[in-house]
Amino acid sequence: MFKALLHLRKVICAGALIWCGLITAGAQPKINAKPVPQLGKNSIKEVIAAMTLQEKALMVIGGGRTGTGIILGDGSMIGRTESRLPGAAGGTNAIPRLGIPAMVLPDGPAGLRIDVKRQGDNKLYYATAFPSATTLASTWDTALVKRVGAAFGNEVLEYGADIILAPGINIHRNPLGGRNFEYYSEDPVVAGNIAAAIIKGFQSNGIGTSIKHFVANNQEANRAGINELITERSLREIYLKAFEIAIKKSQPWTVMSSYNLVNGTHTSERADLLTTVLRDEWGFKGYVMTDWGGKAKNLIAQMNAGNDVIMPGNANQVNRIISAVEHDSLDVKVLDRNVEHILNIIVKSPSFKHYKYSGAPDLKAHAQVSRQAGAEGMVLLENHGNALPLKSSQKNIALLGNASYATIAGGTGSGDVNKVHVISLAGGLTNADFMPEAQLAATYNSYVSDWRKRSRELNIADYQLNTLAAKCDVAVLTIGRNSGETKDRDLDSNYHLKPAELSLIDRTATAFHQQGKKLIIVLNICGPIDTKAWRTKADAILLAWQPGQEAGDAMADVLTGKVNPSGKLATTFTENYEDVPSARDFPGTPAASPEQVAYREGIYVGYRYYDTFNIKPAYEFGYGLSYTTFKISPVKLAAALVKNRLTAQVTITNTGKVAGKEVVQVYVAAPAKSIAKPAQELKDFAKTRLLKPGESQTFTFNIPVASLASFHNDKNAWITDAGQYLLKIGTSSRQIAQTSIFNISATMVTERVHSVLHPPQSVDVYNAQ
């Protein structure tokens, strides 16, 4: 009897082990088998040691575009996980045996990009469309941008995702870049600090970010195959610097390598970029993933480089990783290292922590955050005779332009968001108790209801304009422009205004000015446009950018004075496109189908070029008007001889009649002794709180000497020259209110770095000396 009971116990235990997957059917059960390590209970190294080769390969290959696992040739699925967020860009693979969950990775630089409808579910799942990155950068307000990130990140969390594929932080090298709206600025200090703020907001929710596209994804023309020739100095001072600032200040969970080649090699295959610079020099602790479906095909080079995950992933790639290890072309130690990077992030994720997501974030509250950020990112470019804000006597508005009615919330492609609504400017003005002329509004609404007509401006006859000028109090005319992934903006039709638009502006200005009435132009655009041909016709110009789903209300807030405009340009508007330093090289050669592009402007990007080479822009970097006035006090330096850091203090006072906010910008002109340098560079900035008339706020800026250094290719070092420096504090790059001289007594090497990322051939860059 005892023997029978013992045998029965063995059978039951063996069955349980088979059910749990600890042994396979037909194998001899091990009654004292060691438990399989579990992520979170055992060390990550113990979990990796317990992995099969196939499981390791699964970790470094994404789970497909649906994020539900990878289907093998025999039809079986590995890494299977629940597809809990329809519309997400992809995800990682699950290994339940080891307690490793899948993570969900949705797109969305301006709002969570997910499907509204779900199978078998009548509920609609909308997300908030926040202002574009360019709009957020124009606030120059890191605290506000952090709030946007916190609201946005809450939607990521409550819809069941783990890592948002944002923010984009590439530099506005050329205004025609199709994806510039997803990026912040032409300046790395603005881009890096704004990105750090939104990352901190995102990750305050316990979800992760993927800062992208690393590095120099500055055009859409042949974006996956273009070879960019860039000097190491240009990379380190401009294109890498924005990433460096953001990564060191906010530690995003992941970095996304870019499609393009830099100096002859795809970024995802560059160990000097992804390991030497990113990890060894900057201390990055997360993991690196590829952009989706890039042209770089050498998986082994990517693994060795430190590109930990290939996205979106397929079965062939899993098999190639397995084969490479089995045939000794990929060291399993490299594979283990990359898996470790990934698991270090998975243990921080909501999926690993079994977060019970609600599927119902507070969209109403987030809409208000979007509205505020949209309004504060608007830039008042012109305001002759105090044409704005609109007066209470100007209720009857001739509202012209397709974009007044089909208002653009944000860009296209991965930057688009399935939002519950977009409030048009017509709707926003109506909500603010202003009255767009009814018959004109009806005509426009009927016209733009056909989306195919929105790019062709509605023709308004002269007699109609004369009638409107006689009966309406003011004309508001909106110009709209959009762009997105895969295609750069067209110079003739997207940067320059079309003949019909120029005609409408000219004829409207004539009709209304003859009646002694004003013309207000609103720019609902994705990036800078030509203003030379028409700006003198307008009494006021409000640059609204792409303000998100609450666009119309945010525009109306500024137009009516409910919000005093405080946005400043984070990217320059040039007088002529030909003045752009990269114009002669963009988007590369051959022109019809570019394969290579030389960054001959070097470090002279944006205002660095215009200020150094004395080229007057239409509207300079940092520029923006207000409905009030401000005064900046003389600078107080802690010491005129600087050793470790420059400390400067100024006070800003509202000297006008209404409350407002001001942006204080700190520039430094450095001595060009050992190397050519820009005339000045932004080193810090701050935005005041809302100051009442007569109210003041004091700022103290602490700028490390290392921030004053220039990179020397030949010395592999950042060097701060001895000599006399000029500190400039103002409200734009060309509106400097206060200056002060300080000195550095001895030239110092502030950092030595590795020799990396060299172009295979000489790049003939501009030189200011």
ZIKA-V357177 format. One record per residue. N is the residue number from 1. RES is the residue in one small letter. SS is DSSP state (~ for helix, > for strand, _ for the rest). OMEGA is omega in whole degrees, 0 to 359 (NA if undefined). D_CENTER is the distance of its C-alpha to the mean C-alpha in Angstrom with 2 decimals. Layout:
# ZIKA-V357177
N/RES/SS/OMEGA/D_CENTER
N/RES/SS/OMEGA/D_CENTER
This chain:
# ZIKA-V357177
1/m/_/181/73.41
2/f/~/179/71.31
3/k/~/179/70.37
4/a/~/179/69.37
5/l/~/179/67.10
6/l/~/178/65.50
7/h/~/179/64.84
8/l/~/179/63.33
9/r/~/180/60.97
10/k/~/180/59.81
11/v/~/180/59.17
12/i/~/180/57.15
13/c/~/179/55.03
14/a/~/178/54.46
15/g/~/179/53.35
16/a/~/179/50.89
17/l/~/177/49.45
18/i/~/181/49.12
19/w/~/181/47.39
20/c/~/179/44.90
21/g/_/182/44.26
22/l/_/173/45.64
23/i/_/179/48.33
24/t/_/180/49.08
25/a/_/180/52.06
26/g/_/178/55.12
27/a/_/178/54.18
28/q/_/181/56.40
29/p/_/174/54.86
30/k/_/187/54.33
31/i/_/182/55.36
32/n/_/181/53.81
33/a/_/179/50.63
34/k/_/180/47.82
35/p/_/178/45.00
36/v/_/178/41.82
37/p/_/180/39.13
38/q/_/179/36.48
39/l/>/181/32.89
40/g/_/178/32.87
41/k/_/175/36.64
42/n/>/178/37.08
43/s/_/179/35.15
44/i/~/178/32.36
45/k/~/177/34.60
46/e/~/178/37.40
47/v/~/179/35.28
48/i/~/180/34.27
49/a/~/181/37.95
50/a/~/183/38.92
51/m/_/168/36.59
52/t/_/178/38.04
53/l/~/178/36.63
54/q/~/180/35.43
55/e/~/177/33.59
56/k/~/178/31.86
57/a/~/178/30.86
58/l/~/182/29.51
59/m/~/184/27.18
60/v/~/175/25.52
61/i/>/183/25.31
62/g/_/185/23.10
63/g/_/180/24.95
64/g/_/183/24.35
65/r/_/178/22.12
66/t/_/180/23.94
67/g/_/183/23.78
68/t/_/181/27.53
69/g/_/183/28.94
70/i/>/180/30.29
71/i/>/179/33.43
72/l/_/182/35.93
73/g/_/180/38.44
74/d/_/179/41.13
75/g/_/179/39.10
76/s/_/182/38.52
77/m/>/176/35.15
78/i/>/181/33.81
79/g/_/187/31.03
80/r/_/174/31.53
81/t/_/180/29.70
82/e/_/176/29.40
83/s/_/189/26.77
84/r/_/181/25.93
85/l/_/180/22.72
86/p/_/181/23.35
87/g/_/176/20.42
88/a/_/184/18.46
89/a/_/182/17.20
90/g/>/181/19.61
91/g/>/175/20.88
92/t/_/181/23.00
93/n/_/178/26.79
94/a/_/171/29.19
95/i/>/185/32.37
96/p/~/182/34.42
97/r/~/183/37.35
98/l/~/179/35.54
99/g/_/181/33.71
100/i/>/179/30.32
101/p/_/170/28.31
102/a/_/172/25.65
103/m/_/180/22.06
104/v/>/185/20.08
105/l/>/176/16.55
106/p/>/176/14.99
107/d/>/172/11.94
108/g/_/176/9.74
109/p/_/180/6.08
110/a/_/182/8.19
111/g/_/184/11.32
112/l/_/183/13.49
113/r/>/180/14.66
114/i/_/177/18.36
115/d/_/178/21.75
116/v/_/184/23.57
117/k/_/178/26.99
118/r/>/183/28.52
119/q/_/178/31.83
120/g/_/183/34.72
121/d/>/181/32.74
122/n/_/180/33.16
123/k/_/177/30.38
124/l/_/186/27.16
125/y/_/179/23.87
126/y/_/173/21.29
127/a/_/179/17.86
128/t/_/172/16.32
129/a/_/179/14.03
130/f/_/178/11.93
131/p/_/179/10.82
132/s/_/181/7.96
133/a/~/179/4.96
134/t/~/177/7.62
135/t/~/180/10.17
136/l/~/179/9.07
137/a/~/181/9.01
138/s/_/173/12.33
139/t/_/186/13.83
140/w/_/187/13.93
141/d/_/184/14.86
142/t/~/179/13.71
143/a/~/179/16.31
144/l/~/180/15.21
145/v/~/176/11.54
146/k/~/176/13.21
147/r/~/176/15.37
148/v/~/179/12.69
149/g/~/180/11.52
150/a/~/179/15.25
151/a/~/179/16.02
152/f/~/181/13.35
153/g/~/176/14.43
154/n/~/177/17.99
155/e/~/175/17.67
156/v/~/181/16.49
157/l/~/188/19.55
158/e/~/174/22.02
159/y/_/171/21.44
160/g/_/179/22.27
161/a/_/185/19.21
162/d/_/183/18.46
163/i/>/177/15.02
164/i/>/182/11.87
165/l/>/183/10.00
166/a/_/3/6.55
167/p/_/170/4.14
168/g/>/188/3.12
169/i/_/179/4.58
170/n/_/187/7.26
171/i/_/172/9.48
172/h/_/180/10.79
173/r/_/182/14.06
174/n/_/184/15.64
175/p/_/181/15.26
176/l/_/179/16.31
177/g/_/187/13.36
178/g/_/184/13.12
179/r/_/182/9.49
180/n/~/181/8.47
181/f/~/177/7.77
182/e/~/184/4.61
183/y/_/193/3.83
184/y/_/197/5.57
185/s/_/170/9.02
186/e/_/186/12.04
187/d/_/183/12.91
188/p/~/179/12.09
189/v/~/176/13.61
190/v/~/183/11.44
191/a/~/183/8.11
192/g/~/182/9.82
193/n/~/176/11.39
194/i/~/177/8.84
195/a/~/179/6.86
196/a/~/181/10.50
197/a/~/182/11.38
198/i/~/176/9.24
199/i/~/177/10.26
200/k/~/177/13.73
201/g/~/177/13.76
202/f/~/190/12.89
203/q/~/172/15.40
204/s/_/178/17.99
205/n/_/184/18.85
206/g/_/173/19.89
207/i/_/183/17.26
208/g/>/178/14.95
209/t/>/174/11.38
210/s/>/181/10.48
211/i/>/189/8.12
212/k/>/353/7.77
213/h/>/194/9.27
214/f/>/11/11.92
215/v/_/173/12.84
216/a/_/172/13.05
217/n/_/190/11.83
218/n/_/176/12.09
219/q/_/178/14.16
220/e/_/179/15.18
221/a/_/181/18.89
222/n/_/188/20.35
223/r/_/182/17.02
224/a/_/183/18.92
225/g/_/184/21.86
226/i/_/176/21.01
227/n/>/184/22.35
228/e/>/180/20.67
229/l/>/187/23.17
230/i/_/176/21.70
231/t/_/180/23.77
232/e/~/179/23.15
233/r/~/180/23.01
234/s/~/179/20.27
235/l/~/187/18.21
236/r/~/183/18.96
237/e/~/185/18.67
238/i/~/193/15.56
239/y/~/176/13.49
240/l/~/186/14.39
241/k/~/179/14.60
242/a/~/178/10.96
243/f/~/182/10.98
244/e/~/179/14.45
245/i/~/184/13.85
246/a/~/183/11.25
247/i/~/180/13.46
248/k/~/183/16.64
249/k/~/189/15.79
250/s/~/181/14.41
251/q/_/174/15.58
252/p/_/182/13.20
253/w/_/183/15.62
254/t/>/173/14.45
255/v/>/176/12.84
256/m/>/176/12.42
257/s/>/187/14.28
258/s/_/179/13.63
259/y/_/195/16.18
260/n/_/170/17.49
261/l/>/171/20.33
262/v/>/179/20.32
263/n/_/170/23.83
264/g/_/183/25.56
265/t/>/175/24.08
266/h/>/183/21.31
267/t/~/182/18.76
268/s/~/180/19.70
269/e/~/185/23.26
270/r/_/177/22.83
271/a/~/180/24.34
272/d/~/177/23.98
273/l/~/190/20.16
274/l/~/179/19.77
275/t/~/185/22.82
276/t/~/182/24.11
277/v/~/188/21.02
278/l/~/185/18.73
279/r/~/187/21.62
280/d/~/183/24.57
281/e/~/185/23.10
282/w/_/178/20.10
283/g/_/179/21.63
284/f/_/186/19.00
285/k/_/185/20.81
286/g/_/176/18.91
287/y/>/182/18.97
288/v/>/175/17.34
289/m/>/175/16.99
290/t/_/165/16.91
291/d/_/191/14.79
292/w/_/171/17.02
293/g/_/180/20.30
294/g/_/184/19.71
295/k/_/178/22.76
296/a/_/188/23.42
297/k/_/185/26.59
298/n/_/182/28.03
299/l/~/183/27.47
300/i/~/177/29.66
301/a/~/179/27.79
302/q/~/178/24.52
303/m/~/180/26.34
304/n/~/181/27.91
305/a/~/185/24.71
306/g/_/171/23.23
307/n/_/196/20.99
308/d/_/185/22.22
309/v/>/175/21.38
310/i/>/183/21.67
311/m/_/2/19.87
312/p/_/174/20.92
313/g/_/175/24.41
314/n/_/185/27.98
315/a/~/180/31.56
316/n/~/180/32.25
317/q/~/175/29.62
318/v/~/182/31.20
319/n/~/179/34.55
320/r/~/177/33.47
321/i/~/180/32.31
322/i/~/181/35.64
323/s/~/181/37.64
324/a/~/178/36.01
325/v/~/181/36.99
326/e/~/181/40.42
327/h/_/171/41.06
328/d/_/175/39.80
329/s/_/173/36.97
330/l/_/179/34.45
331/d/_/181/35.55
332/v/~/178/35.35
333/k/~/176/34.33
334/v/~/178/31.04
335/l/~/179/30.58
336/d/~/178/31.51
337/r/~/181/29.03
338/n/~/176/26.11
339/v/~/179/27.46
340/e/~/177/27.72
341/h/~/183/24.05
342/i/~/182/23.27
343/l/~/176/26.01
344/n/~/178/24.87
345/i/~/181/21.75
346/i/~/182/23.73
347/v/_/177/26.09
348/k/_/193/23.37
349/s/_/174/22.23
350/p/_/180/23.41
351/s/_/179/25.20
352/f/_/182/27.21
353/k/_/178/28.03
354/h/_/180/29.16
355/y/_/180/27.17
356/k/_/182/28.78
357/y/_/187/25.91
358/s/_/188/27.11
359/g/_/184/25.31
360/a/_/175/25.40
361/p/_/183/22.65
362/d/_/185/23.36
363/l/~/179/21.63
364/k/~/179/23.65
365/a/~/181/22.49
366/h/~/177/18.80
367/a/~/179/19.46
368/q/~/175/20.70
369/v/~/178/17.65
370/s/~/181/15.64
371/r/~/180/18.42
372/q/~/181/18.46
373/a/~/178/14.80
374/g/~/180/15.15
375/a/~/184/18.31
376/e/~/175/17.25
377/g/_/180/14.40
378/m/_/184/17.14
379/v/>/176/18.77
380/l/>/185/22.53
381/l/>/180/23.35
382/e/>/176/27.10
383/n/>/183/29.67
384/h/~/177/33.20
385/g/~/181/36.06
386/n/~/178/33.88
387/a/_/174/33.19
388/l/_/2/30.58
389/p/_/177/30.58
390/l/_/181/32.67
391/k/_/178/36.14
392/s/_/178/37.98
393/s/_/182/40.38
394/q/_/185/37.75
395/k/_/185/37.41
396/n/>/190/38.29
397/i/>/168/35.32
398/a/>/186/35.37
399/l/>/188/31.90
400/l/>/177/31.17
401/g/_/181/28.53
402/n/~/185/27.30
403/a/~/173/23.90
404/s/~/184/25.90
405/y/_/174/26.93
406/a/_/186/24.33
407/t/_/185/21.37
408/i/_/180/17.90
409/a/_/184/15.62
410/g/_/185/12.56
411/g/_/183/12.06
412/t/_/181/13.98
413/g/~/182/13.89
414/s/~/177/11.76
415/g/~/181/9.71
416/d/_/181/13.14
417/v/_/173/14.68
418/n/_/186/18.43
419/k/_/183/19.06
420/v/_/179/22.52
421/h/_/165/22.55
422/v/_/178/21.07
423/i/_/181/23.13
424/s/_/175/24.10
425/l/~/177/24.97
426/a/~/179/28.56
427/g/~/180/28.22
428/g/~/178/26.62
429/l/~/176/29.41
430/t/~/179/31.99
431/n/~/180/30.71
432/a/_/177/31.11
433/d/_/168/34.71
434/f/_/190/34.33
435/m/>/170/35.92
436/p/>/183/34.48
437/e/_/194/37.66
438/a/~/183/38.68
439/q/~/177/40.07
440/l/~/180/37.20
441/a/~/180/34.70
442/a/~/179/36.75
443/t/~/180/36.78
444/y/~/181/33.03
445/n/~/178/32.38
446/s/~/183/34.80
447/y/~/186/33.27
448/v/~/176/29.58
449/s/_/172/30.64
450/d/_/186/30.81
451/w/~/180/27.20
452/r/~/182/28.60
453/k/~/189/29.81
454/r/_/179/26.63
455/s/_/178/25.85
456/r/_/186/29.45
457/e/_/178/30.12
458/l/_/180/33.11
459/n/_/177/36.13
460/i/_/184/37.71
461/a/_/180/41.18
462/d/~/182/42.49
463/y/~/178/45.05
464/q/~/179/42.39
465/l/~/178/40.40
466/n/~/178/43.68
467/t/~/179/44.48
468/l/~/181/41.08
469/a/~/180/41.48
470/a/~/187/44.89
471/k/~/184/43.94
472/c/_/183/40.36
473/d/_/184/39.43
474/v/>/175/36.19
475/a/>/173/34.00
476/v/>/185/30.27
477/l/>/182/28.72
478/t/>/173/25.17
479/i/>/182/23.58
480/g/>/175/20.93
481/r/_/178/18.59
482/n/_/177/16.18
483/s/_/181/14.65
484/g/>/182/13.10
485/e/_/170/13.42
486/t/_/184/16.52
487/k/>/176/17.52
488/d/_/180/16.78
489/r/_/178/17.90
490/d/_/183/21.66
491/l/~/186/22.98
492/d/~/189/26.02
493/s/~/182/24.88
494/n/~/178/21.20
495/y/~/175/21.05
496/h/_/175/24.68
497/l/_/180/26.21
498/k/_/180/28.73
499/p/~/180/32.42
500/a/~/179/32.70
501/e/~/178/29.95
502/l/~/178/31.53
503/s/~/181/34.86
504/l/~/178/33.79
505/i/~/183/32.42
506/d/~/184/35.61
507/r/~/177/38.01
508/t/~/179/36.42
509/a/~/180/36.47
510/t/~/183/40.10
511/a/~/184/41.21
512/f/~/179/39.73
513/h/~/176/40.57
514/q/~/178/44.13
515/q/_/181/44.29
516/g/_/183/42.90
517/k/_/190/39.67
518/k/_/171/36.01
519/l/>/177/33.19
520/i/>/177/29.68
521/i/>/178/26.83
522/v/>/179/23.49
523/l/>/179/20.54
524/n/>/196/18.44
525/i/_/183/16.26
526/c/_/183/13.05
527/g/_/181/13.53
528/p/_/176/16.54
529/i/_/175/19.93
530/d/_/176/23.44
531/t/_/186/25.21
532/k/_/188/28.29
533/a/_/190/30.38
534/w/_/191/30.29
535/r/~/179/28.94
536/t/~/179/32.49
537/k/~/186/33.49
538/a/_/173/31.29
539/d/_/175/32.39
540/a/>/176/28.90
541/i/>/177/25.39
542/l/>/176/22.58
543/l/>/183/19.05
544/a/_/185/17.55
545/w/_/176/14.38
546/q/_/195/13.32
547/p/_/180/14.28
548/g/_/189/14.27
549/q/_/179/17.54
550/e/_/189/19.50
551/a/~/185/18.91
552/g/~/178/22.63
553/d/~/179/23.53
554/a/~/177/20.79
555/m/~/181/21.98
556/a/~/178/25.53
557/d/~/181/24.95
558/v/~/182/24.17
559/l/~/184/26.73
560/t/_/178/29.45
561/g/_/175/28.81
562/k/_/173/28.05
563/v/_/176/24.89
564/n/_/182/25.25
565/p/_/180/22.32
566/s/_/178/20.56
567/g/_/178/17.31
568/k/_/181/17.09
569/l/_/173/15.63
570/a/_/176/12.76
571/t/_/188/13.67
572/t/_/167/17.35
573/f/>/182/19.44
574/t/_/176/22.18
575/e/_/178/25.77
576/n/_/178/26.03
577/y/~/181/23.67
578/e/~/178/26.07
579/d/~/180/25.16
580/v/_/186/21.69
581/p/_/179/22.40
582/s/_/187/20.97
583/a/_/184/22.72
584/r/_/183/25.71
585/d/_/186/23.88
586/f/_/358/21.11
587/p/_/177/20.69
588/g/_/181/23.55
589/t/>/350/27.08
590/p/_/189/28.92
591/a/_/184/27.40
592/a/_/182/28.22
593/s/_/189/26.60
594/p/_/177/24.75
595/e/_/183/25.27
596/q/>/177/24.52
597/v/>/179/22.75
598/a/>/179/23.75
599/y/_/186/21.51
600/r/_/176/24.58
601/e/_/178/22.92
602/g/_/181/22.34
603/i/_/186/20.89
604/y/_/179/21.50
605/v/_/176/18.10
606/g/_/186/17.70
607/y/~/177/19.93
608/r/~/178/21.29
609/y/~/185/22.99
610/y/~/182/24.14
611/d/~/181/25.52
612/t/~/184/27.19
613/f/_/173/28.77
614/n/_/177/29.67
615/i/_/184/27.95
616/k/_/177/27.66
617/p/_/173/24.52
618/a/_/176/24.74
619/y/>/189/22.38
620/e/_/175/21.35
621/f/_/179/18.28
622/g/_/185/18.38
623/y/_/174/20.75
624/g/_/181/21.36
625/l/>/180/24.64
626/s/_/173/25.96
627/y/_/176/28.98
628/t/_/180/30.42
629/t/_/181/30.98
630/f/>/175/30.29
631/k/>/176/32.08
632/i/>/182/30.94
633/s/_/173/33.80
634/p/_/183/34.96
635/v/_/172/33.17
636/k/>/178/34.88
637/l/>/176/34.47
638/a/_/177/35.56
639/a/_/179/37.11
640/a/_/175/37.40
641/l/>/188/37.81
642/v/_/179/34.64
643/k/_/184/34.96
644/n/_/180/32.05
645/r/>/175/29.74
646/l/>/177/29.72
647/t/>/183/30.19
648/a/>/182/30.12
649/q/>/175/30.67
650/v/>/177/30.46
651/t/>/181/31.20
652/i/>/181/29.68
653/t/>/174/32.07
654/n/>/183/31.75
655/t/_/183/34.66
656/g/_/188/34.29
657/k/_/179/35.60
658/v/_/179/32.68
659/a/_/180/30.16
660/g/>/178/26.74
661/k/_/178/23.89
662/e/_/177/23.30
663/v/>/178/20.72
664/v/>/185/22.52
665/q/>/184/21.24
666/v/>/179/22.91
667/y/>/177/23.53
668/v/>/171/25.94
669/a/>/185/28.17
670/a/_/176/29.43
671/p/_/182/32.68
672/a/_/183/32.38
673/k/_/187/35.31
674/s/_/185/34.37
675/i/_/177/31.45
676/a/_/183/30.01
677/k/_/175/27.30
678/p/_/179/25.31
679/a/_/177/27.22
680/q/_/178/24.84
681/e/>/175/21.52
682/l/>/180/19.47
683/k/>/179/20.19
684/d/>/177/19.37
685/f/>/176/18.87
686/a/>/178/19.72
687/k/>/181/20.10
688/t/_/165/23.45
689/r/_/177/24.39
690/l/_/182/26.12
691/l/>/174/29.15
692/k/_/176/32.35
693/p/_/181/34.58
694/g/_/183/36.13
695/e/_/183/33.85
696/s/>/174/32.27
697/q/>/182/29.71
698/t/>/177/29.90
699/f/>/172/27.16
700/t/>/181/27.87
701/f/>/177/25.56
702/n/>/186/26.13
703/i/>/179/24.90
704/p/>/178/26.01
705/v/~/179/28.00
706/a/~/179/25.77
707/s/~/179/22.94
708/l/~/185/25.42
709/a/_/171/25.99
710/s/>/182/25.48
711/f/>/180/25.33
712/h/>/180/28.58
713/n/~/187/28.53
714/d/~/181/32.29
715/k/~/183/32.35
716/n/_/186/29.31
717/a/>/170/28.72
718/w/>/185/26.87
719/i/>/174/29.64
720/t/>/184/30.08
721/d/_/169/32.95
722/a/_/175/35.89
723/g/>/184/36.71
724/q/>/180/35.95
725/y/>/177/32.46
726/l/>/176/31.59
727/l/>/181/29.33
728/k/>/178/27.98
729/i/>/183/26.71
730/g/>/183/25.83
731/t/>/169/23.71
732/s/>/180/22.23
733/s/_/181/22.62
734/r/_/175/25.93
735/q/>/183/27.10
736/i/>/184/28.29
737/a/>/184/30.53
738/q/>/177/31.80
739/t/>/176/32.33
740/s/>/180/33.98
741/i/>/170/35.21
742/f/>/185/34.93
743/n/>/170/36.20
744/i/>/192/35.59
745/s/_/185/38.96
746/a/_/175/38.23
747/t/_/182/35.76
748/m/>/172/33.91
749/v/>/184/31.95
750/t/>/177/29.14
751/e/>/171/27.90
752/r/>/184/29.25
753/v/_/181/27.06
754/h/_/176/27.76
755/s/_/189/28.40
756/v/_/164/25.71
757/l/_/184/23.76
758/h/_/176/26.46
759/p/_/181/26.61
760/p/_/179/29.71
761/q/_/183/30.91
762/s/_/175/30.86
763/v/_/184/28.06
764/d/_/186/29.72
765/v/_/177/27.24
766/y/_/177/27.85
767/n/_/183/29.90
768/a/_/181/30.45
769/q/_/NA/33.86
